[in-house]
């Protein structure tokens, strides 16, 4: 593996700057209730947890779910904003998860003697392709499957994870953790 050139640091910087610009643009264009400073905190928080969580996963082979922690943090930072809570959780959790997965995939590529630059390129291209493809499939499903995401959908497309995700945003975003967990709360 020493004979293969390493991935230049500027590739990683561009991989971080472009998605960050997309997130900032989306937050400013769409009325999300999420201030830009909160998105920055979500990303900084996820980066600060990526290495400790990676170590934990490498040692224990167990995943540490952080989504509730991110909802709790967003609930205290942005009370009464369920949409902001969902976006904060998604940005923070997915950034952490994708960072850990990316590192694990690069490690697998190292074991398989795949050159780092090729592995990096494959990871980025597959991420871009699947991101676009998933949006097309989801839009097709939402427009072509009758009663999708309803409890009585004939083929079983009831969307239980979406329901849980939405319910959590109401609990932590609209109601707020201060009403549930702070001193004096029931």
C-alpha positions as CSV (number, residue, x, y, z in Angstrom):
1,X,0.0,0.0,0.0
2,X,3.0,2.3,0.4
3,X,3.4,2.4,-3.3
4,X,0.0,4.0,-3.9
5,X,-0.3,7.8,-3.5
6,X,-2.5,8.9,-0.6
7,X,-5.6,11.0,-1.1
8,X,-4.7,14.6,-1.0
9,X,-6.1,16.6,2.0
10,X,-7.8,19.1,-0.4
11,X,-10.0,16.2,-1.7
12,X,-11.4,15.8,1.8
13,X,-11.8,19.6,2.2
14,X,-13.8,19.8,-1.0
15,X,-15.8,16.8,0.1
16,X,-16.7,18.7,3.2
17,X,-17.1,22.3,1.8
18,X,-19.5,21.4,-1.1
19,X,-22.1,19.6,1.0
20,X,-21.8,22.2,3.7
21,X,-22.6,24.9,1.1
22,X,-25.6,22.8,0.0
23,X,-26.9,22.5,3.6
24,X,-26.4,26.3,4.2
25,X,-28.2,27.2,0.9
26,X,-31.1,24.8,1.6
27,X,-31.5,26.2,5.1
28,X,-31.5,29.8,3.8
29,X,-33.8,29.1,0.8
30,X,-36.4,26.9,2.5
31,X,-38.2,28.1,5.6
32,X,-36.8,25.4,7.9
33,X,-36.9,27.2,11.3
34,X,-33.2,26.1,11.6
35,X,-30.7,29.0,12.1
36,X,-27.4,28.6,10.3
37,X,-25.5,28.7,13.6
38,X,-27.4,25.5,14.7
39,X,-26.4,23.7,11.5
40,X,-22.8,24.6,12.2
41,X,-23.2,23.3,15.7
42,X,-24.7,20.0,14.4
43,X,-21.8,19.5,12.1
44,X,-19.1,20.4,14.7
45,X,-20.8,18.1,17.2
46,X,-20.9,15.2,14.7
47,X,-17.2,15.7,13.8
48,X,-16.2,15.8,17.5
49,X,-18.0,12.5,18.1
50,X,-16.9,10.7,14.9
51,X,-13.5,9.5,16.2
52,X,-14.6,8.4,19.7
53,X,-17.6,6.6,18.2
54,X,-15.4,5.0,15.6
55,X,-13.1,3.7,18.4
56,X,-16.1,2.4,20.3
57,X,-17.5,0.6,17.3
58,X,-14.1,-0.8,16.4
59,X,-13.5,-2.2,19.9
60,X,-17.0,-3.4,20.7
61,X,-18.6,-4.2,17.3
62,X,-21.6,-2.3,18.6
63,X,-23.2,0.8,17.2
64,X,-23.9,3.7,19.6
65,X,-27.2,5.3,18.6
66,X,-26.8,9.1,18.9
67,X,-30.1,10.2,17.2
68,X,-32.0,10.7,20.5
69,X,-29.0,12.7,21.9
70,X,-29.1,15.0,18.9
71,X,-32.9,15.5,19.3
72,X,-32.4,16.3,22.9
73,X,-29.7,18.9,22.2
74,X,-31.8,20.5,19.4
75,X,-34.9,20.5,21.6
76,X,-33.1,22.5,24.3
77,X,-31.4,24.8,21.7
78,X,-34.4,25.4,19.5
79,X,-37.6,24.9,21.6
80,X,-40.9,24.9,19.7
81,X,-39.4,24.2,16.3
82,X,-40.1,20.6,15.3
83,X,-38.8,21.1,11.7
84,X,-35.6,22.6,12.9
85,X,-35.3,19.6,15.3
86,X,-35.7,17.1,12.5
87,X,-33.1,18.9,10.3
88,X,-30.6,19.3,13.1
89,X,-30.9,15.6,14.0
90,X,-30.6,14.6,10.4
91,X,-27.6,16.7,9.7
92,X,-25.8,15.7,12.9
93,X,-26.7,12.0,12.8
94,X,-26.0,11.5,9.1
95,X,-22.8,13.4,9.2
96,X,-21.6,11.2,12.1
97,X,-22.8,8.0,10.5
98,X,-21.5,8.7,7.1
99,X,-18.1,9.8,8.5
100,X,-17.8,6.5,10.4
101,X,-19.0,4.4,7.4
102,X,-16.6,6.2,5.1
103,X,-13.6,5.5,7.4
104,X,-14.7,1.8,7.7
105,X,-15.0,1.5,3.9
106,X,-11.5,3.1,3.4
107,X,-10.1,0.6,6.0
108,X,-11.7,-2.3,4.1
109,X,-10.2,-1.0,0.8
110,X,-6.8,-0.9,2.6
111,X,-7.1,-4.5,3.6
112,X,-8.2,-5.4,0.0
113,X,-5.2,-3.5,-1.4
114,X,-7.3,-1.0,-3.4
115,X,-5.4,2.2,-4.0
116,X,-6.7,5.0,-1.6
117,X,-7.5,7.5,-4.4
118,X,-9.6,4.9,-6.3
119,X,-11.4,3.9,-3.1
120,X,-12.1,7.6,-2.3
121,X,-13.4,8.3,-5.8
122,X,-15.6,5.2,-5.8
123,X,-17.1,6.3,-2.4
124,X,-17.8,9.8,-3.6
125,X,-19.3,8.7,-6.9
126,X,-21.5,6.1,-5.3
127,X,-22.7,8.6,-2.7
128,X,-23.7,11.1,-5.4
129,X,-25.4,8.5,-7.6
130,X,-27.4,6.9,-4.8
131,X,-28.4,10.3,-3.4
132,X,-30.0,11.3,-6.8
133,X,-31.4,7.8,-7.4
134,X,-33.1,7.6,-3.9
135,X,-34.8,10.9,-4.5
136,X,-36.2,9.7,-7.8
137,X,-37.5,6.5,-6.3
138,X,-39.0,8.2,-3.3
139,X,-40.8,10.7,-5.5
140,X,-42.1,7.9,-7.8
141,X,-43.4,6.0,-4.8
142,X,-45.1,9.0,-3.3
143,X,-46.9,9.8,-6.5
144,X,-47.7,6.2,-7.7
145,X,-48.4,4.0,-4.6
146,X,-52.0,4.5,-3.4
147,X,-52.3,5.4,0.3
148,X,-48.6,5.2,0.9
149,X,-47.6,5.8,4.5
150,X,-51.1,5.3,5.9
151,X,-51.9,2.6,8.4
152,X,-54.1,0.7,6.0
153,X,-51.9,0.6,2.9
154,X,-52.7,-2.6,1.0
155,X,-49.1,-3.7,0.2
156,X,-47.7,-2.8,3.6
157,X,-46.0,0.5,2.7
158,X,-46.9,2.0,6.1
159,X,-43.6,3.9,6.7
160,X,-43.1,3.0,10.4
161,X,-39.7,4.7,10.6
162,X,-41.1,7.9,9.1
163,X,-43.8,7.8,11.7
164,X,-41.3,7.4,14.5
165,X,-39.1,10.1,13.1
166,X,-42.1,12.5,12.9
167,X,-43.3,11.6,16.4
168,X,-39.8,12.2,17.8
169,X,-39.7,15.6,16.2
170,X,-43.0,16.5,17.9
171,X,-41.8,15.3,21.3
172,X,-38.4,16.9,21.2
173,X,-39.2,19.8,18.9
174,X,-42.7,21.0,19.6
175,X,-43.2,19.9,23.2
176,X,-39.6,20.1,24.0
177,X,-37.3,18.3,26.5
178,X,-37.6,21.1,29.0
179,X,-41.2,20.1,29.5
180,X,-40.2,16.4,29.9
181,X,-36.8,16.3,31.6
182,X,-36.0,19.6,33.2
183,X,-36.4,20.3,36.9
184,X,-40.0,20.6,37.9
185,X,-41.2,18.7,34.8
186,X,-43.6,15.7,35.3
